[in-house]
Amino acid sequence: MGEIVKAPSSPQEDPAQPLYQVWSQVLARLERQVAPSAFNMWLRPLSVALGAGQRIEVRCPHLLGQKRVQEEYAALLSALFGQEAGRECAL
C-alpha cells in the first residue's frame, strides 16, 4: 500500500488537493442519493488518500464497513468518482 497523504493546513502545499475537492463533491452527491441512515453509517466515515503511482485509495475505518461498501456501494462510488474526476475509476 502507498503512503497516505494527509490533508495539510494549507491547500497550496497539498499536491492531492484536487482529489479532496472531487471527494467532497462525490460525498455531496452520495448524501443526496442514499438514505440518510445508510450514508451516515457506511459512507460518511470513508476517506480518500493518494497512494503509490497516483492511485486513489478509498479508506474505511472498520472491516464491516469495508465489506458493506464493497458489496452495496462500490459501483455507485466508482460511477460518481469517475463523473466528478472526469476519468474512469474503479474501486
N, C-alpha and C positions, 0 to 999 in steps of 0.2 A: 504494500500500500504506500501511496505517496504521503508526503508530509502535508499536514493540514495548514492552510493559510487562514489565520485568524484575522477578523476584521480589525484594522488598526483604527486609532483615534482620528486620524486624518485621511480622508478619501484620496488626497493627492499622492499619498505614499503607497497606495494599495494597487498592485497590478491586477487583482481579481475584482476590482470594483464593478465592472460591467456584469460579472457573474452575480454579485449580490443584488444588483438592480434587477436583473432578469428573474432571480429567485423571488424577490419581493413581488414582482408582477405575477409570477406563477402562483404564489400563495394567495394573492388577492383574488385571482380568478378561481382558484380552488375553493376559497371561502364562499364564493357566490354559487358554486356548482354542487357542493357537497353539504349534506345535513350538518347543522352546527355541532351536534354532539360528536359526529364522526370526524369532522375537521379538527375540533379541539383535542380529541383523544388520539388520533392517528397521524394527522398531517401537520398541525401546528408545531409539535416537538421536533420535526425534521430540520436539518440544517444542510448546507452545501459547503463543499470545500474544493479547492483546486488541487488536484492530485498530480502525480508524475505525468509528464508529457501533455500537460494542459487538460488532462482528463477531469471531468466534473464528477464529483462523488456526492451522492445524497446520503446523509448520515442519519441514523436513527438511534436514540438513546437506549433502547432496550430491544432484546431479541424478539419478543412477542410482537412489538410494533413493527419491526423489520419484516417479519413474516406476513403480517396483515397488509402492510403497504405493498409488498411484492405481489401478493395474491389479489388484492382488491383495487389498488390504485396505480400500479406501475404503468399501465397503458395510458391512463389519463395524464399522469405526470410526464411521461415521455412526449405525448402529443402537445401538452401546454408548454413544456420547456422548449420543444422544437419550434413552436409558433413564436414564442417570445424571443428566442435566441436567433431565429432566422436560419436555423440549420437542423438537420435530423439529429435526434438524440435518443439514446437507448439507455435503459436502467439495467 
